[in-house]
């Protein structure tokens, strides 16, 4: 996984908490999740369009 070990992941998590604050993290994750869902929806929609055109 990109050569990241436990210490590196802990440092990244600590920096995220410092930058955004503990209360803001759930909002950020919710936005990230909805963005991924929209991306998957758009990607699968493009595949369905391609199948219909063929």
Backbone as ProteinMPNN parsed JSONL, in Angstrom:
{"seq_chain_A": "XXXXXXXXXXXXXXXXXXXXXXXXXXXXXXXXXXXXXXXXXXXXXXXXXXXXXX", "coords_chain_A": {"N_chain_A": [[0.848, -1.188, 0.0], [1.515, 1.548, -1.07], [3.891, 1.712, 0.321], [3.526, 2.602, 2.932], [3.839, 2.547, 6.371], [2.794, 1.695, 9.735], [3.728, 3.831, 11.488], [3.864, 6.027, 9.694], [1.199, 6.291, 8.84], [-0.023, 6.961, 11.252], [1.167, 9.464, 11.747], [0.15, 10.934, 9.58], [-2.609, 10.817, 10.181], [-2.601, 12.233, 12.596], [-1.77, 14.77, 11.692], [-3.953, 15.44, 10.055], [-5.967, 15.662, 11.977], [-4.946, 17.812, 13.415], [-5.032, 19.843, 11.464], [-7.755, 20.048, 10.618], [-9.368, 19.649, 12.816], [-11.079, 17.827, 15.39], [-13.888, 17.68, 15.327], [-14.614, 18.329, 12.734], [-13.884, 16.287, 11.038], [-15.8, 14.081, 10.598], [-17.639, 15.384, 8.87], [-16.006, 15.931, 6.668], [-15.405, 13.314, 5.813], [-17.954, 12.431, 5.127], [-18.519, 14.082, 2.957], [-16.486, 13.222, 1.238], [-17.251, 10.552, 0.848], [-19.735, 10.877, -0.456], [-18.854, 12.106, -2.757], [-17.319, 10.073, -3.942], [-19.345, 8.236, -4.387], [-20.917, 9.599, -6.288], [-19.046, 9.724, -8.351], [-18.722, 6.995, -9.004], [-21.313, 6.471, -9.834], [-21.512, 8.121, -12.09], [-19.502, 6.989, -13.662], [-20.469, 4.377, -14.107], [-22.761, 5.019, -15.457], [-21.75, 6.042, -17.836], [-20.703, 3.714, -18.942], [-23.041, 2.293, -19.418], [-24.212, 3.912, -21.36], [-22.384, 3.545, -23.446], [-22.822, 0.833, -24.016], [-25.42, 0.898, -24.981], [-25.127, 2.399, -27.287], [-23.6, 0.762, -28.892]], "CA_chain_A": [[0.0, 0.0, 0.0], [2.342, 2.741, -1.256], [5.018, 1.688, 1.23], [3.215, 3.289, 4.176], [3.749, 1.7, 7.547], [1.974, 2.205, 10.832], [4.127, 5.171, 11.955], [3.515, 7.047, 8.708], [-0.25, 6.478, 8.873], [-0.324, 7.69, 12.487], [1.577, 10.864, 11.555], [-0.825, 11.545, 8.672], [-3.853, 10.983, 10.929], [-2.367, 13.312, 13.552], [-1.762, 16.028, 10.949], [-5.324, 15.726, 9.631], [-6.694, 16.136, 13.162], [-4.464, 19.158, 13.724], [-5.448, 20.809, 10.444], [-9.197, 20.202, 10.471], [-10.063, 19.551, 14.09], [-11.754, 16.547, 15.611], [-15.317, 17.769, 14.992], [-14.802, 18.543, 11.298], [-13.526, 15.081, 10.291], [-16.961, 13.353, 10.051], [-18.184, 16.127, 7.731], [-15.115, 15.715, 5.532], [-15.573, 11.94, 5.343], [-19.273, 12.36, 4.482], [-18.355, 14.702, 1.64], [-15.649, 12.338, 0.433], [-18.068, 9.397, 0.484], [-20.727, 11.254, -1.462], [-18.117, 12.359, -3.995], [-16.975, 8.775, -4.53], [-20.601, 7.635, -4.866], [-21.275, 10.289, -7.532], [-18.08, 9.321, -9.373], [-19.075, 5.641, -9.435], [-22.577, 6.569, -10.564], [-21.218, 8.691, -13.402], [-18.701, 6.029, -14.419], [-21.332, 3.284, -14.551], [-23.678, 5.596, -16.435], [-21.036, 6.123, -19.103], [-20.612, 2.371, -19.493], [-24.364, 1.929, -19.933], [-24.383, 4.649, -22.611], [-21.563, 2.892, -24.459], [-23.456, -0.42, -24.392], [-26.617, 1.222, -25.756], [-24.708, 2.902, -28.598], [-22.953, -0.304, -29.678]], "C_chain_A": [[0.89, 1.247, 0.0], [3.518, 2.796, -0.289], [4.778, 2.437, 2.53], [3.101, 2.278, 5.304], [2.88, 2.352, 8.604], [2.418, 3.589, 11.309], [3.735, 6.289, 10.991], [2.019, 7.34, 8.726], [-0.651, 7.257, 10.123], [0.043, 9.166, 12.373], [0.579, 11.58, 10.656], [-2.139, 11.796, 9.4], [-3.735, 12.129, 11.927], [-2.389, 14.673, 12.856], [-3.163, 16.414, 10.481], [-6.13, 16.269, 10.803], [-6.244, 17.539, 13.527], [-4.994, 20.198, 12.75], [-6.944, 21.09, 10.482], [-9.959, 20.179, 11.788], [-10.876, 18.283, 14.171], [-13.204, 16.582, 15.158], [-15.57, 17.872, 13.49], [-14.575, 17.267, 10.479], [-14.747, 14.309, 9.787], [-17.599, 14.06, 8.857], [-17.328, 15.925, 6.489], [-15.281, 14.32, 4.952], [-16.922, 11.753, 4.64], [-19.193, 12.954, 3.078], [-17.529, 13.838, 0.705], [-16.448, 11.124, -0.046], [-19.089, 9.728, -0.585], [-20.052, 11.557, -2.799], [-17.748, 11.069, -4.703], [-18.218, 8.111, -5.103], [-21.013, 8.272, -6.196], [-20.335, 9.889, -8.671], [-18.414, 7.932, -9.907], [-20.356, 5.652, -10.257], [-22.341, 7.098, -11.974], [-20.432, 7.711, -14.264], [-19.567, 4.885, -14.922], [-22.353, 3.781, -15.567], [-23.038, 5.713, -17.792], [-20.919, 4.751, -19.751], [-21.951, 1.94, -20.077], [-24.652, 2.648, -21.242], [-23.623, 3.97, -23.739], [-22.213, 1.598, -24.926], [-24.679, -0.165, -25.268], [-26.243, 1.674, -27.164], [-24.146, 1.795, -29.478], [-23.927, -1.211, -30.352]], "O_chain_A": [[0.983, 1.927, 1.022], [4.092, 3.869, -0.104], [5.735, 2.867, 3.173], [2.371, 1.291, 5.21], [2.308, 3.421, 8.392], [1.567, 4.453, 11.518], [3.325, 7.369, 11.418], [1.611, 8.498, 8.636], [-1.526, 8.12, 10.06], [-0.696, 10.026, 12.853], [0.2, 12.717, 10.938], [-2.727, 12.868, 9.258], [-4.672, 12.912, 12.085], [-2.968, 15.625, 13.379], [-3.521, 17.592, 10.508], [-6.89, 17.225, 10.648], [-7.066, 18.372, 13.908], [-5.363, 21.302, 13.151], [-7.359, 22.245, 10.389], [-11.094, 20.653, 11.851], [-11.307, 17.733, 13.157], [-13.7, 15.581, 14.643], [-16.658, 17.526, 13.03], [-15.031, 17.182, 9.339], [-14.743, 13.902, 8.625], [-18.055, 13.398, 7.925], [-17.853, 15.766, 5.386], [-15.297, 14.155, 3.732], [-17.018, 11.002, 3.669], [-19.735, 12.391, 2.126], [-17.834, 13.732, -0.483], [-16.337, 10.718, -1.202], [-19.291, 8.95, -1.518], [-20.622, 11.291, -3.857], [-17.85, 10.978, -5.927], [-18.166, 7.497, -6.168], [-21.411, 7.569, -7.125], [-20.766, 9.732, -9.814], [-18.394, 7.709, -11.118], [-20.474, 4.935, -11.251], [-22.905, 6.581, -12.939], [-20.67, 7.615, -15.468], [-19.409, 4.461, -16.067], [-22.764, 3.026, -16.448], [-23.703, 5.508, -18.808], [-21.022, 4.631, -20.972], [-21.99, 1.29, -21.122], [-25.266, 2.073, -22.141], [-24.137, 3.829, -24.849], [-22.166, 1.287, -26.117], [-24.946, -0.928, -26.196], [-26.952, 1.372, -28.124], [-24.216, 1.892, -30.704], [-23.524, -2.147, -31.042]]}, "name": "protein", "num_of_chains": 1, "seq": "XXXXXXXXXXXXXXXXXXXXXXXXXXXXXXXXXXXXXXXXXXXXXXXXXXXXXX"}
